[in-house]
Amino acid sequence: MKRTQLLHAELSDVIARLGHGDLLVIGDAGLPIPDGPRRIDLALTSNVPRFHEVLRAVLSEMTVEGAVVADELLAMNPSVHAELSRQLGATPVSTLSHEDFKTATKNARAIVRSGEFSAYANVILRAGVAF
């Protein structure tokens, strides 16, 4: 459910079309993107844009009722885990093994690829409603 304006037209369109319960993935540059979900590649160069920058922009537009990350995120990338937790606030976050996480991305409406080059900097966001 779209809330404000976003400059990237393709990303803004995807968010505007999300329905309650739809999934949107934000991934690092190394996350495999399966056939099926729409691919929105924002990566310009190594670490541009960063995962946290893409997440902040998406969260400014999208009502999120839940999120999923890989079990390995906290141990393998504590700084991304901390920033993700900070930005998501009280949003419930569940975990899956990295392999199950990759499988779950097949059910997303779109996968947004950041330029992030750090391990496990990926999240699946489940759309909520604004009311």
Residue pairs with C-beta under 8 A, 6 or more apart in sequence:
1 18
1 20
1 62
1 63
1 127
1 128
1 129
1 130
2 12
2 15
2 16
2 18
2 61
2 62
3 60
3 61
3 62
3 63
3 130
4 60
4 61
5 12
5 61
6 12
6 15
6 57
6 60
6 61
8 40
8 42
8 57
10 40
11 40
11 42
11 57
11 58
11 112
12 61
14 24
14 38
14 40
14 109
14 110
15 24
15 58
15 61
15 62
17 109
18 24
18 62
18 109
18 127
19 127
20 65
20 127
20 128
20 129
21 126
21 127
22 109
22 126
22 127
23 104
23 107
23 108
23 109
23 124
23 125
23 126
23 127
24 58
24 62
24 108
24 109
24 110
24 111
24 112
24 124
24 125
24 127
25 31
25 37
25 105
25 108
25 110
25 111
25 112
25 122
25 123
25 124
25 125
26 51
26 54
26 55
26 58
26 111
26 112
26 114
26 122
26 123
26 125
27 33
27 105
27 111
27 112
27 113
27 114
27 121
27 122
28 51
28 113
28 114
28 116
28 117
28 118
28 119
28 120
28 121
28 122
29 43
29 46
29 113
29 114
29 115
29 116
29 117
30 117
31 102
31 105
31 111
31 113
31 122
32 102
33 39
33 105
33 111
33 113
34 102
34 105
34 106
36 106
37 105
37 106
37 107
37 108
37 109
37 110
37 111
38 109
38 110
38 111
39 110
39 111
39 113
40 110
40 111
40 112
40 113
41 113
42 49
42 54
42 112
42 113
42 114
42 115
43 49
43 113
43 114
43 115
44 115
45 115
46 115
46 117
47 115
47 116
47 117
48 115
49 114
49 115
50 114
50 115
50 116
51 80
51 83
51 114
51 116
51 118
51 121
51 122
52 80
52 83
52 84
52 87
53 114
54 112
54 114
55 83
55 84
55 87
55 123
56 87
58 112
58 125
59 87
59 88
62 125
62 127
63 127
63 128
63 129
63 130
64 88
64 91
64 125
64 126
64 127
64 128
65 91
65 92
65 126
65 127
65 128
65 129
66 91
66 92
66 93
66 94
66 125
66 126
66 128
67 84
67 88
67 91
67 92
67 93
67 94
67 123
67 124
67 125
67 126
68 93
68 94
68 95
68 96
68 101
68 104
68 123
68 124
68 126
69 81
69 84
69 93
69 94
69 95
69 96
69 101
69 120
69 122
69 123
69 124
70 95
70 96
70 97
70 98
70 101
70 120
70 122
71 95
71 96
71 97
71 98
72 97
72 98
72 119
72 120
73 80
73 81
73 84
73 95
73 120
73 121
73 122
74 81
76 119
76 120
77 118
77 119
77 120
77 121
80 116
80 118
80 120
80 121
84 93
84 123
85 93
96 104
98 120
101 122
101 124
104 124
105 111
105 124
108 124
114 121
